[in-house]
Amino acid sequence: MKDNRPVNLDISTISLPLAAYTSITHRVSGVIVFVGIAILLWIFNTSLGSEEGFNQIKEAMTSPIAKFVVWGILSALAYHMVAGIKHLLMDSGIGETKEAAPVGAKITIFLSLVLIIALGVWIW
């Protein structure tokens, strides 16, 4: 059987819906959270190890780079949580139609941005 359909191998020309992008970023944020939890556990362990370790972490957390890393990890966690709740709602039958998908994606992005901005204000 001869297949005469066009084959598009250029990924940059493929147009995905907004719900697909939120799904992809949900997976990426999961990986960031996985790695970030290890970093946060190391920070926690060091701070509880001794008074000297606590003072080292306390001093390190005053630098903008450390604050940015913690903010990035918490931002990924916030986005992953909001997108995960959206997926749980979809699993229960809420918002799984083709018309509801872009609305759910926009709500996910909006709520995530609100949480990420709030986290930035809290950290800085």
N, C-alpha and C positions, 0 to 999 in steps of 0.2 A: 504494500500500500504506500503510495507516494503522498507525502505531506507537503502541501504548498503554502502552509501558513507562514507568515513572516515571523522571524525569530529576532527578538530584541535583546541583545546581550549587554547593552549599555545601561547600567543601573542608574546613572545620573539622569536619564531621560524618563524613567518610570515614575509616574505620579501616584503616590499612595494617599489614601484618605487619612484624615486627622486621627481617626481611631487607630489606624495601623501604627502611626508614629508614637502615640501614647502607649501602645502595647509594646513596641520595641524599647522605648525608654523605660518602661516598667521592668523589663528584663535587665537592662543595663544598670538601673538603680539597684536591682537585687544583687548584682555582682559587686557594685560599690559598697553596699551595706555589708555583704559578706566579708570583704577585705577590711572595711572600716571597723567592724566589730572587733576584729583582731587588734587593730591599732588602739581602740578605746579600752579593750581589756588589758593591753600592755600598759597603757597610761594609768589605769585603775590599780593594777598590780604594783607598779612602781610607786605610786603615791601611798599605798598602804604598807609597803615593805618597811619603811623606816621614816623617821622624821626628815632625814637628809633627802630621801627620795621624794617625799612630799614637797619639800622646799624646791627641789630641782624642777618638778612638774609645775609647781605654782609659778616659778620664774619663767619657765618655757612657755607657759600659756599666756604670758603677757605679750609675746611677739605676734605681729600681724600674720605671719605664715602659719603658726600653730592655730590661731583663731580661724584662719581661712580653711585649714584642713578639717577642723572640728565642724565648722559651719557646712562644709561640703558633705561630710559624712551624715550630719543631721538632716541636711536638705535632701539627700538621697533617701534617707529613712522616711522623711515626711512624704515625699512623692510616692515612694513604694507603698506606704501605708494607705494613702488616698486611692491610688490605682488598685491596690488589693481590695479595698472596700468596694470599689466599683465592680471588680470582677466577682466578688461575693454576691453583690446585688444581681449581677447578670446570671450567676449560677442559680439564683432563686427565682429567675424568670422576669426580673425587672430590668427594662432597658435593653433587651437583646434584639430588638428589631433594627432593620436597616436605617430607619428614620431616627431612632433614638441614639444610635452610635455616635454621631457627631455631637449631639447635645451632651452625652455622657463624657465625651473626650474634653469638651470645653469646660464642663463643670470640674473635671479632674484637674485640668491645667489651672483654672482659677483658684480652686481651693489650695492646690499645691503652692502656687505663687504667694497666696496670703500667708500660709504657714512658713514658707521659706523666708519671706520678708520679716515675719515676726521672730524667727530664729536669729536672723541677722541683727535685729535690734537687740535681742536678748544677749547675744554673744558680745557685741560691740557696745 
